[in-house]
Amino acid sequence: MSTQAQQTTSGQTRLAFEIGLLLLLSLIWGSSFTLIKVALPTIPPFTMVAARVTIAAVLLILIALAQGHALPRQGPVWAAFVVQGLLQSALPFTLISWGETHITSGLAGVLNATPPIFVLAIAMSTGRGRQAIGGRKIIGVALGLAGVALTMRVDVRSGFGTSAPLAQAAVLAASFCYALAPIWGQRFAGLPAIVTAAGAMSCAAALMLPIAAVLDRPWTLAPTLQAITAVLGLAIVCTALAMVIYFRLIHTLGPLGTTSGSYLRAGFAVALGTTLLGESFTWSMLAGMTFIVIGVMAVTAPLRKPHEGSAIVG
């Protein structure tokens, strides 16, 4: 086998592995919507998020130290970690958790499938980003937004006079945070993924702990064992493990490639919510989700093969 053929095969293998990690991350994050719904009856959103990011931060720091990594000491790096922790964890986790107090976990998952559309919209409005913006991607943005509008319009009718419309807006705001997070996270390319994850999560914990203490007074709560188990799953699997995978994918697939698993995450969220929680899934929601999925696929596919020294982006 020639050297060029070997490099091509190696590149295809690496791409397949990264896409496999993207599928795993989609499943992990898709299940988070179900776990949030399980925990909410006895653990309010701020306390849930504070516990989730704090446990995850401790685990990530221990893993980083065990691997021989030292956390950065430079002030500017930690200032950047604060922004990353806010965009990637503290703010979107809170918005989604609060949103699920008023809407189903499946609907939250569908609305949270939109980060790739926001990523491209940001690139279009700022002129930044390495990916070429052609007619297909512009059509994808339009289809995705149409899907969001259709999903929200249907649910607003059924939730008129309730907090459902505001809850949907909160989940969409979380999606916008998820679109900004990988763009901001590119500045940590020189750091090991575990160090970035530990630093950002530590800052998220520092932000959320005092808020939860003041607003929820968590020491007065009486959470069920099921709720505690759900929060542990959120912290260990959906946050700590997911962050390690996430920051790796930012380096290998790029911001747009990393967010391309959003439509899979939505599918997992809907399937788990319907199967485990007995949530309804209407034809109208299916229509809206179809538009979102097609739009996201148009924005992100196909992934290009990796080149030496460059990231794979959509």
N, C-alpha and C positions, 0 to 999 in steps of 0.2 A: 504494500500500500504506500503511495507517495506521501511525502510530507504534507502537501496541500490537502490531500484526501483525509489524512489523519487529523489535521487541524479542523477541517469541516465537520468530521464526525465528532470530535471533541467539543466543538462549539454547539452542535445539535444536542449532544448529551447534556451539556451545561444548561442550555435553554430549556430542555425537557425537565431537568431537575428544578430549575427556578419556577417553572409553570406549575410543577407539582406542589412546591411550597406555597404558591399563590392559591391553589385549590384548597390546601389544608388551612391556610389563613382564612379563606372565605367561609369554610365550614365552622371554624372556631368562632369567628365574629358573628356568623349567622346564628349560632347557638346562644350568643350573649343576649339577644333580644328575648329569648325564652326564659333565660335565667333571671333577667331583670324582672320580668313579669311575675316569676315565682317568688322573688324576694320582696316585692313592693308592698304586699298587704301588711307586713309587720316591720319593715325597715324602710324609712322614708328616703327619698332620692339623695339628699346631701350626705347622709350617713352612709348609705350604700356606696356612693362614689368615694368618699373619704376612706372607708375600709378597703375598698377595692384597690385604690392606687397606693395606699400605705403598705398593705401586705405585698403587693407586686414590687414596690420600691425596695423593700427589705430583701426580698428574694433576688432581685436583679443585682443589688449591691453585693450580696453574698456570692452570687455566681461570678460576678466580675472579679472580685477579690480572689476567689478560688482559682480562677484562670490566670492569675498573676497580673491583672490589670489594676492600675491606680486611677482613681477618679481625678479629673483635672483640678487644678488649683487656681487657674486664671479666672479673674472676675468676669471678663467679657464672655467667656465660654458658659459660665453659669447663668449669665443674663440671657444668653441665647437658649439655654436649657429651660429657663422659665417660660419663654415664649412657646417653645416646643411642647412643654408639659401642659400649657394652657390650651393650645390648639389641638393637640393630639389626644389629650386625656381629660383634663379637669372640666373644660367647658362642654365638649360634645357628650361626654358621659353623663353630665348633669342634665343637659337638654334632652337627651334621649330618655333618661330615667324618668324625668318629670313628664315628658310627652306620653310615656306608656302608662301613666296614671289615668289617661283619658282616651287612649286609642289602643288597638290591639298590637301585639308584638309583630304580627305579620305585616300590618300596614306600616309600622315603624320601619321594618326591614325594607319594604318596597320604597318608601320615601328616602331612605338612607342609601339607596343605590345610585344616587346622583353625583357623588364626588367627581367622577371623570368628566361629566358635563361642566361642572364648575371649573375644573382644572383648565379645560379648553377655553371656556369663556374668559377666564383670567388671562390666558395666553393671548386670546384675540383682542382683549381690551388694552393690554399692556404692551403687546408686541414682543413679549419675552417668551422663552421656551425654545427648545431645540427642534420640536416636531413641526413638520410642514403642515400648514392648515389649508386643506383643500375643500372642494365642494362637498365631498362625502362627510367630512367631519362637521361641517356647518349644518348639513342636513341632520346629522346625528344629534347635535345639540338641540335643534328644533323639535325632533321627534321625542327626545327625552323630556324636554320641558312640556311638550304636549301631553305626554304620559303622566307627568306630575300633576298638571292642571286637571286632567280627566280624573285621576285618583282622588285628588282633593275635592273636586266639585261634587263627586258622588258622595264622599264621606261628609262633606259639609251639609248636604241636604239631610242626611240621616242624623247629623249632630247639631242641627240648628238650635240655637239657644243654649248650647253647652260650650265647654272649653275645647272641644275637639279641633276646631280650626286653628286655634292658637297652639295646640299640642302638635299639630302637623307642621306648622311654621317653625316650631322649636326643633323638630327633627330635621327639617330642611336646613336650618341654621347650623345644626351639628354637621350636616353634609358639607356645608361651606367651610367649616373648620377643618374637616378631613381633607378638603381640596387644598387648603393653604398649608397644612402640616407637612406633607412630603416636599413641597417646594421649599419651605423654610428648612426642612431637615437635610437638604443637600449640602448645607454648609458644614455638616459633621462628617463629611466623606473621609476625612483623615483620622477619625476615631474608630475604634472597634465598635461594632453594632451593640454589643452588650454594655459598653460604657455609655454610649448615647442613650440607650434605653434606661439605664439606671439613673443617669443624671436627670433626664427629662421627667421620669416618674417620681423621683425624689422631690422635684420642684412642684409637681402636681399635688403630691401629698402635703407639702408645706402650704399650698394654697387652700386645699380642701379641709384639712383638719380643723382650723379655727372656725371656718364657716359652719361646719357640721356641729361643732360644740356649741356655738351661739344659737343657731336656728333650730336644731333638732334635740339638743340635750340628750345624746345617745345613751347615757347612763340610766335614763328613765324608761328606755324601751324594753319590750319583752318579745324579742324575735323568736320565731319558731325554729326548730331544728332544720326544717326544710329550707327556710329562708337563709339561715346561716350557711348551710351547705351550698346554696346557690351563690352566695357572695364569695365563698371560698373558690368555687369554680370560676367565677368571674375574675377573681384576683390572680389565681395561679395559672389557669389555662388561657382565658380570654384576654388577659392583660400581660402578665409576665412573659409567658411563652410567646404570645402573639407579638409583643413588642420586639423580641429578638428576631423573629421572622420578618417583621415589618421593616425594620431598619436595614436588614440585609437586602431585602427586595428593592428598597429605595436606591441602593448602590448598584444593583444588577439590572433591574427592569426600569428604573427611573420613576418619576412621580406619576406620569400618566399610565405607565405599565402597571405600577403597583395598585392604582385605584381601579384597574380594569376588572378586578375580581368582585366589584360591587354588585354586579347583576347576579353573580352566583351566590353572594352573601344574602341577597334578597330572596332568592329561591329557597335557600336553606332556612331562612327565618320564617317564611310562609309555611314551608313543609312541617317544620317543628312546631310552630304555633297551632297549625291545624291538627296535627297528629297527637301532640302531647297536651295541649291546652284546650282543645275542642273549639278553637276560634273558627268563625265562619270566613269563607273566602268566596266572594261573589264574582259573577262574570264581569261586572264592571271593573272590579279591582284587577281581574286578570287582564282586561283590555288595557288598563292604564299601565300595568306592569310590563305587558308586551311592548308597548311603545317605549318604555324606559329601557328595557333590555336591548331592543333593536338600536335605540339611540346610542347607548353605551358601547355596544359592539361596533357600531359605525365609527365612533370616536376613537376607539382603542385598537381595533384589529386592522391589519394583521400586525403581530409583533415582528420586528426585524431581528435578524440574526445578530449576535453580538460581534463587535469588532474589538480588537485589542485596544484597551485603554478607554473604551467608551461604554456608556450604559445602553441598555436596550430600552427603547421607548416606543410608544404606540404611534 
